[in-house]
Amino acid sequence: MTIKEYIKNEPEGVIARAYKLSQKAHAGQKRKTGEPFFIHPLAVAETLASWNMDEETIAAGLLHDIIEDTKVVKEDLVSQFGKEIVFLVDGVSKLGKIKYQGAATNISAHAKVENLRKMILALSEDLRVVFIKLADRNHNMKTLGA
């Protein structure tokens, strides 16, 4: 099912509400491609929907950049969407801060172990965070040319 179909089926549902908030919060922002920024969270959500993820995960995909890139604060998201969705959004942000560096870098062994520990913790807390991050990276890779 596509995001438009979710919204048509449940115009006041969690995905529709996340869509509206994300679109409003990212209004005026542009990606390096020149496209409106909202294209990105929408693409992430569409990917998650194509993977048959649950509605909370799809909504979190729509909201995954909102705390870091807009004026929306975590507390507002909790009141509008609940702790589960905010946990997923927050987890994606935390996972994004982990540096994916290989053996040929100057990063210390201790830092590599710490990054691996954080990644394993993120994986063990809720695998849906990793799916959202994979959908995020997937869309970013598709627009690398910009």
N, C-alpha and C positions, 0 to 999 in steps of 0.2 A: 504494500500500500504506500502511496506517496504522501508527502506532507499535506498537500492540498486535499487529498482524500480524507486524511485524519481530521483536518479542520472542517471539511464539509460534513463528516459524520458526527463530529462533536465540536460545534463551534465555541463552546465554553469549556472544553476539555483542557487538560494540562498542556498538550502540544499546541493547541490554538493560543492559549495564554502565553506560553513561552515564545511562540512565533511573534506575537504582537509586541511583547516586551523587548525582545531582541531587536526587532526591526526598528522600534522607536528609539531604543538606547543607542544603537549604532548609526542612527540617521546622521547624514553628513560626513561620516567617516568613509575613507576610500582605501582600497588595497593598492599595492604597488602596480597592479595591472590597470589601475584607473577605474575599476569596477567599484560599485558600492560595497562597503565592508560586509553588509548583511548577506551577500552572496556566499561568503565563507561559512558562517554557522548554518545556513540553510543547506549547503552542500554536505556538510558534516552530518546533519540530521537526516538528509536523504540517504546517505550511505548507511547510516545506522538502521533506518527503516528497511532498506533493501536487505540488510542482514537479519531482519526479523527480530530486532531488539525490542524490549518492552517500552511502554510509553514514557516511563520515567527516564530511561536512558536517552531516548530520542529528544525529550524536552531538555535534558542536560546538554545534549549536543548543540541544541539551539542557543543555549545559555553559556556555553563553555568559556567564552572570552569576555563575558559581560562584566565580571568583577574587576578584572585587570585592565580592561580597555574602555570602560565607560564610568559614568558617575554613580551607577547602581552599586549599592553596598550589600554586603552579605546578609545583614539583618533584614533588609527589604526582601531579598530572595527567600529567606526562611519563612517570612510571614506570607508570601505569595505562593510559594511552591513546596514548602515543608523541608524538613531536615534531610530526607533521603536524596532529593535532587540536589540540594546545596552540597551535600557530602560528595556527590559525583562531580559537580562543577569544581569544587575545591580540590578534589583528588586529581583532576586533570591539570589544574594549575600547578600543584605540587609535583606531579610527574613531569611536567614540562620543564621544571627547574633542575631536574637531574641531568647532568652532563653525560652525553653518550660519547665517550672518548675511548679510543682503542689503546693498545699497548705502546704505540709509537709516539705517544704524546708525553709532555713533561709533567703530567699529573702524578702526584705521589701515589704509592701503593695504598696508603691509608685512605686517601681521597677516593680511589677506585673502589675500595672495599665499602666505604661509606655510601657511595652512589649505588652500588649493587644492593646494599642493605635497604636503602630507600626504595629501590625498584621492587624488591621482593616484598617489602611491607605493603606497597601500593597494590601489588598483585594479590596478596593474601587478604587484604581488606575487602576489596570488591573488584572482581575481574571486569565489570562494566566500565570502570575508569580506563582500563587499558584499551577496550574497544573504542571508546570515545577518542582517546588519544591517537589510536591507529587511523580512525576516520579523519581526524584533524590533519595528521601528517600526510595521509593519502591526498587530500585536497591541496595541501601546501605544495606537495611534490608536482601535482598537475599544473601548478602555476609558477613553477621555478623560473621560467623564462623571463618573468618580470623582475 
